[in-house]
Amino acid sequence: MRWKENQYKYELDSNLVWKKSPNGEYWVSERGDIYVIRTGYKLNIKPCKLSGYYKIGKDTGFYSLHRLVYASFVGDIPEGMQINHIDGDKGNNHISNLELCTARENVQHAHATGLASGHVGEDNGNAKVTESDILGMYELFKQGYTNDFVGNLYGLHSRYISLVRHGKRWKHLFESKQMGRYPSLGRLPFSLPRCVYIYEKCLAWDTPQDALGAELGIDPSTVSRIRNGKTWKAFKDFYEKTT
């Protein structure tokens, strides 16, 4: 992509995705490169010796690079919310490595990834739940229950449950219980027992798909696609690993 204004001309790397900063004065790349639109000058961004975060001038509207990248690609950051580096590397300011979180979640993530000193799991005073709660969630994950269902059961937001499900929270327990081998089902078209019943009926192949579709209350083409592995793929993985 080329940009020309007045006497200045420069090129932006076409292999990267670029967005304008919220104040409209800077080009921001998906990995955190910053160019001044008017002049084409590339900002030399260095980490703060105390915090390790990459700092930028207040003229951009932000003091931290990761917040500018997030705001440029996603939108406004709600008051009181923070931007977390998912992999724990403050130098990795790619938009895919940034997530919106509360201050409490940010602290918990720092402990879970070893960025902050202190205890992990329920020994950490900031823990939302106990180890027993997490083990209970794991059992529900294995049975295919959704994040919304588990969240309502434990009084937690489904987003937090998703982080637990994928090992981004309580990482030490996630790894010790080998939870990575259990797939996530997401939203099921029916209740889990109903899905198991439908899937097993389809696998039997002893009833024509038209008749079976009418019996199960689903489209005959869905019966065919289930039988041939062209749909319900996540459920198929779950079923084969848990039965």
C-alpha positions in Angstrom: 0.0 0.0 0.0 1.4 3.5 -0.9 0.6 6.7 0.8 1.4 10.2 -0.5 0.6 13.5 1.1 2.3 16.7 0.2 6.0 16.0 -0.5 6.1 12.8 1.6 5.8 9.3 0.0 6.4 6.0 1.6 5.3 2.3 1.4 3.6 0.2 4.0 4.4 -3.5 4.1 1.7 -5.1 1.9 2.1 -8.4 3.8 0.6 -6.8 6.9 -2.8 -5.5 7.8 -2.9 -1.8 8.6 -5.4 0.4 10.4 -5.5 4.0 11.3 -5.1 5.0 14.9 -8.2 6.2 16.7 -7.0 9.8 16.4 -6.4 9.3 12.6 -2.8 10.4 12.7 -0.9 7.1 12.6 -0.8 3.9 10.6 -0.8 0.9 12.9 0.1 -2.6 11.7 -1.3 -5.9 13.0 2.1 -6.6 14.7 2.6 -3.1 16.2 4.5 -1.1 13.7 3.6 2.6 13.9 4.0 5.2 11.1 3.1 8.9 11.2 0.7 9.3 8.3 1.7 12.9 7.5 5.4 12.2 7.2 5.9 8.5 6.9 8.2 8.5 9.9 8.3 5.1 11.7 8.2 5.4 15.5 11.2 3.8 17.3 9.3 2.0 20.1 11.3 0.6 23.0 10.3 -1.3 26.2 10.1 0.5 29.5 12.9 -0.7 31.8 10.6 -0.9 34.8 7.5 -2.5 33.4 8.7 -4.2 30.2 5.8 -2.8 28.2 6.5 -1.0 25.0 5.7 2.7 25.4 4.7 5.3 22.8 4.2 9.1 22.9 1.1 10.5 24.4 0.4 12.2 21.0 -1.0 8.9 19.8 -3.6 9.1 22.5 -2.1 6.1 24.3 1.0 5.5 26.5 1.3 1.7 25.7 1.7 0.1 22.3 -0.5 -2.9 23.1 -3.4 -0.6 23.9 -3.0 1.4 20.7 -2.9 -1.8 18.6 -6.0 -3.2 20.3 -7.9 0.1 20.0 -7.0 0.5 16.3 -8.1 -3.0 15.3 -10.9 -3.7 17.7 -12.3 -0.4 19.0 -12.6 1.6 22.2 -11.3 0.0 25.4 -14.0 0.3 28.1 -13.0 2.4 31.1 -11.3 0.3 33.8 -10.5 -2.6 31.4 -7.0 -3.8 30.5 -5.3 -5.4 27.5 -3.6 -8.7 28.3 -0.7 -10.4 26.3 -2.1 -13.9 25.9 1.3 -15.6 25.6 2.8 -13.5 28.4 5.4 -11.9 26.1 5.1 -8.1 26.4 7.2 -7.8 23.2 4.6 -9.7 21.2 2.1 -6.9 20.4 0.4 -8.7 17.5 -3.3 -8.2 17.6 -3.9 -11.9 17.8 -1.9 -11.9 21.1 -4.0 -9.2 22.7 -7.2 -9.7 24.7 -9.5 -7.5 26.7 -9.7 -8.3 30.4 -10.4 -7.0 33.8 -7.5 -6.0 36.1 -8.2 -9.0 38.2 -8.0 -11.4 35.3 -4.8 -9.7 34.2 -3.2 -10.4 37.6 -4.4 -14.0 37.6 -3.0 -14.5 34.1 0.4 -13.1 35.2 0.4 -15.6 38.1 -0.7 -18.5 35.8 2.0 -17.8 33.3 4.8 -17.1 35.8 5.1 -13.4 35.0 4.3 -12.5 38.6 5.7 -14.0 41.7 3.4 -15.8 44.1 1.2 -18.8 44.2 -1.0 -20.3 41.4 -4.4 -21.9 41.6 -6.4 -21.6 44.8 -3.3 -20.6 46.7 -3.4 -17.3 44.9 -5.6 -14.9 46.9 -7.1 -13.6 43.6 -8.5 -16.9 42.5 -12.2 -16.9 41.5 -12.8 -20.5 42.3 -11.2 -23.5 44.1 -9.3 -26.4 42.6 -12.3 -28.6 43.4 -14.5 -26.2 41.3 -12.1 -26.5 38.4 -12.1 -30.3 38.5 -15.9 -30.2 38.6 -15.8 -28.0 35.5 -13.5 -30.4 33.8 -15.9 -33.2 34.3 -18.7 -31.1 32.7 -16.4 -30.2 29.8 -15.8 -33.9 29.2 -19.6 -34.5 29.1 -19.9 -31.8 26.5 -21.7 -29.0 28.5 -21.4 -25.5 27.0 -19.6 -22.5 28.5 -22.9 -20.8 29.2 -24.2 -23.8 31.1 -21.1 -24.2 33.2 -20.9 -20.5 33.8 -24.5 -20.3 35.1 -23.8 -23.2 37.4 -20.7 -21.6 39.0 -21.9 -18.0 38.8 -19.1 -17.0 36.4 -19.1 -15.3 33.0 -18.9 -17.7 30.0 -15.8 -15.9 28.8 -13.9 -16.9 32.0 -15.2 -20.5 31.6 -13.8 -20.5 28.0 -10.4 -19.5 29.3 -10.6 -22.4 31.8 -11.7 -24.8 29.1 -8.8 -24.0 26.9 -6.1 -23.9 29.6 -5.6 -20.1 29.6 -6.6 -20.1 33.3 -5.5 -22.7 35.8 -2.8 -23.8 33.3 -1.0 -26.0 35.8 -4.1 -28.1 36.5 -5.1 -28.1 32.9 -1.8 -29.7 31.9 -1.7 -32.2 34.8 -5.2 -33.5 34.0 -4.3 -33.6 30.2 -7.4 -31.7 29.4 -6.0 -30.7 26.0 -7.3 -34.0 24.6 -10.9 -33.2 25.3 -12.5 -31.2 22.4 -14.9 -28.3 22.9 -18.4 -28.8 21.6 -19.5 -25.2 21.6 -23.2 -24.8 21.1 -25.1 -28.1 20.4 -28.2 -28.2 18.3 -30.0 -30.2 21.0 -29.3 -31.3 24.6 -26.2 -33.5 25.0 -28.2 -36.7 25.7 -30.4 -36.0 22.7 -27.4 -35.5 20.5 -25.9 -38.8 21.6 -29.2 -40.5 20.9 -29.5 -39.0 17.4 -25.8 -39.7 16.6 -26.0 -43.4 17.6 -29.3 -43.9 15.7 -27.6 -42.4 12.6 -24.6 -44.7 13.0 -26.8 -47.8 13.0 -27.6 -47.6 9.3 -30.6 -50.0 9.8 -33.2 -47.3 8.9 -33.5 -45.4 5.7 -32.5 -41.7 6.1 -36.0 -40.4 5.2 -37.7 -42.6 7.8 -35.0 -41.9 10.4 -35.2 -38.1 9.7 -38.9 -38.2 10.3 -38.5 -40.3 13.5 -35.8 -38.0 14.9 -37.4 -34.7 13.8 -34.4 -33.7 11.6 -33.9 -33.2 7.9 -33.1 -36.5 6.1 -30.0 -34.8 4.5 -28.7 -34.1 8.0 -28.9 -37.9 8.7 -26.9 -38.6 5.6 -24.3 -35.9 6.4 -23.9 -37.3 10.0 -23.5 -40.8 8.7 -20.8 -39.7 6.2 -19.0 -37.5 8.7 -19.7 -34.2 6.8 -21.5 -32.5 9.7 -21.4 -32.7 13.6 -17.6 -33.1 13.3 -16.9 -31.7 16.7 -19.5 -33.9 18.2 -17.9 -36.9 16.4 -14.5 -36.2 17.9 -16.1 -35.8 21.4 -18.1 -39.0 21.0 -15.1 -41.1 19.9 -12.9 -39.8 22.7 -15.4 -40.2 25.5 -17.2 -43.5 24.8 
